[in-house]
């Protein structure tokens, strides 16, 4: 099962320790304002400012005026009521605009009907071991009891959770379980948390498939960068961590995605394709976005971020040209200078997108080193960035040094977020399929399904002229572990560690590596990766066009081609990410059609 579990670390008391715990990025941190508790912070305590972490004050039968005063003083996001507070008391606090977590002690005689009167006044419930002492006992109740909970208010599980409870928590298949409360079992003494013990536990329970706070997806990711880039990357990481949870930033991003991009993109049922392949096949229509692909989701997010941190000059790389067009588009809108690096080979095969970028005001720098494709464009962009540190480098895929892979994946996660909203509540697809080069569109459509392990995730790589040739870009099939463009990942390399030149008819998949998120998904057997040849992709693109009236980009056509390689049951729901439209690839389609007439 394993769903995303929120982490609440409660009972913090010492400022230096609090600062360390904040670096673990829990979802909630809790301070106890109950003077009989050994973790009592004192009435003069002032909670530190946090960004993206909710502050919780724990109170026991406190007078309303004092609770409100301490809440305002400490800028608390929630108050946790751990005593005998009545529904009437909660209602009065709620009317003051305070968000409430109401705690209840659970024993064998507890029944959930008794909490019904609180539902309209609380944000969350917290269920703990029932004890004669207030403020928690460090003991567990019989967790199976919560399977009887059937209200819609989410709850937090508390009471004696320790580092050995991972598997037990993992197996709690309860829809409204919001998170877990970590306290006394992770302490050196009351109020002083064991940082290393918490770090190890949180890394395992919170970052199973997403990156940790250092940008590692399991053994992949990180930031392997030259010293000259250290300040650029470190500053970007710090700024991103601050800005991403800022409500004003989120509103700007959401507004542009809706009014400018045209989101949400439709989830389209392919009636004709479904009949042929014996499953319920849907397309997530990212090709209908402004600029014609998923790339705009990421460029808007990064462009807004660049403006927030005062950057005016944007540089980027592109292969198929879709990221370059999306970057040029948003730079034009926001008044930013734009420079795009593009390989000479890609310029020739994607000339339409080149002129689109020029019309949008971008300066195109042709790259003639190496294979003159995407890899080389990234190399040149990084070299330029080293020499021009005042620029903002807008990476287009979920690759590169941290924070880029998690940043790009987050901005693209709107794709899977919308799918979950578009499906009926409780319904999950059986398969999610996406093409895979660096992997931004795959990261986006996988993101909110990573922890729903009943959903099979399929990444489709470009095998070019075949796996047994030297003209391929199938990284998973042909690659090994190593560092590429600042990140530990899987890449195609020889025995000396030299990068092998990739090949694909699709410029967007013509890359010798994959993002660290996908490398981790492969090693953990969470996703299955298959490959599709040039011929198979073109044929699939033509088939989709003739059956559904949708001409896909060659990248997306690789995902469509996977249908011939998979076996489905009659009622299987299959969602394919239609990452881009095929206008840019018409010359390739035309040549194929002419050669086969």
C-alpha positions, 0 to 999 in steps of 0.5 A: 500500500504505502501512501505518503505519510505526514510527519509530526515531531512533537515535544521540542524544547531546546532551540539548537535542537529545534533548528536541527529538526527543522532541517529534516523538513517534517510536516509539523513540529510541536511545542508543549505548553502544559506546565506539568509536562517534562517537555514544557517550553515555558510561557516565555518561549517563542517558536522560531519561524518556519517555511513549509512546516506547520507549528503546533502548540499542545495545550491541556484544558487551557483557558481560552484567552491564554491559549489565544495569546500564546497562539498569536505570540508564537504564530502557531498554525494549529493548536492541539488540544490534549485534555478534556476540552468540550465540543463547545470549547472547540467551537469557540476556539474555531470561531477565533480562526484557530485550526484545531487538532483534537486528541483522544486517548484510545483504549478497548472501551473507546468508541468513535461515535463519541467524537462526532460532535467535534467534527465541525470544529476540528481540522484533524484528530489525533489518536493516542494511548489512553493514560491517566496523565495528560500530554502523552504516555509514550505507549501504544494502543491497539492500532487495529482499533482505528479500522473502526474509524469511518469519519472523513476528518483525517487523523494523526496516529500517536503513542509510542511510535518507534524506529521499529514500527516502519513495516507496521505503519506501512501496512495500515491501509486506512484512507484517512490516516494523515500522518504519525506523531514522533515524540518520546521514542526518539529522544535523548532526554525529554524535549531533546530529540535524537537527530540521527535516529529521526533522520534515519526513520524519516528518510525511510518512511517519507522518502521511499520514492521521492528525494530526501532533503539532500536531493537523493532518491535512494542511492541516486541524485545529489549534487556532483558539481564543480566548485565554481558552480557551488554558490549557484546551486547552494543559493538556488536550493536555499531559495527554492526551499523558502519560496516553494511553500509561499502562498503568494508564489503558489497563487501566481503559479496556479493562476498562470497554469489555469489562465495562460496554460489552459489547465487542467488538461483533459483526460480523454478516453480513446474509444477506438484504441481501447477496442483494439487493445482490450483495455480502457485507454485514456490520454492525459492531453498535455499536447493541448497545453499552450506551446503544445507540450508538458514543458510549460508546467515547469518553465512557468514554475522556474521563471516565477522562481527566477523572478523571485530571486532577482534573476533577469537573464535565463539560459536553457537547453533544448532537444526537441525544441518543446522546452526551448519554446516553453522557456522562450514563451514564459520569458517573453511574458515575464520580460526576461532575457532568454538564451537557448542552447540547441545542437546543430542536428536538433536545429535541422530536424526541429526547424519549426520550433527554432523559428518559434523560439526566435519569434518569441525573442530568444537568442539561439546558440547552435552547439556543434560539439559531440553528437550536436544533440541534447547532451551537448546542449546541456554541456554548453549551457553549464559551461556558459553558466559557470562563466556567467553566474548571474544567469538563471539556468532553467533545466528542462528535464528531471536531471542535473544536480539537486534541487533540479530533479525534485524541482522539475518533478514537483512543477510537473506533478500537476499532471498526476494531481489533476488525474487524481481529481479527474478520476472518481474518488477511490478509483486508481488506474491499473497502468500509467505509461510515459515516454522517458528521456531525462524523464520530466513528463514521466516524473509528473504523471508518476508523482502522485501515484508513486505510493499507490503500489497497485498502479503499474508505472511504465517508462518507455525509452527510445531504443532507436535502431535497436538494442543490439546496435550502437544507435540507441538511447535505451539507458536502462537497458544499456546503462550503468551507475555513474555521474551525469550533469551533476547527478548520480544516476544511470547513464550509457558509458564505456568501461572507462566512464566515457559517455556513449553517444545516444541516438533516437529519431525523437530529439527529446529522447536522444539523451544518454541518461535518466533522471535520478528519480527514475533510476531509483524507481528502477532499482526499487522495482517500482516502475517497469522500463521497456524500449521502443524502436524508431519504426515502432514509434512512428507506426504508433503515431500514425495509428493514433492519428488515424484512429483517434484524430490525434497526431502525437509528438514522436516522444509521445508516440513511443509511449503509444507504441508500448501498447503492443508490448503489454498485456491487459485484462479487459477492464484495465484502466490505462493512462498514457501521458500525451506529452506533446503534439506532433506538429514539430515532427511532421517532416519525419512522419511525411518521409515515413509515409512516402517511403512506405507508399 
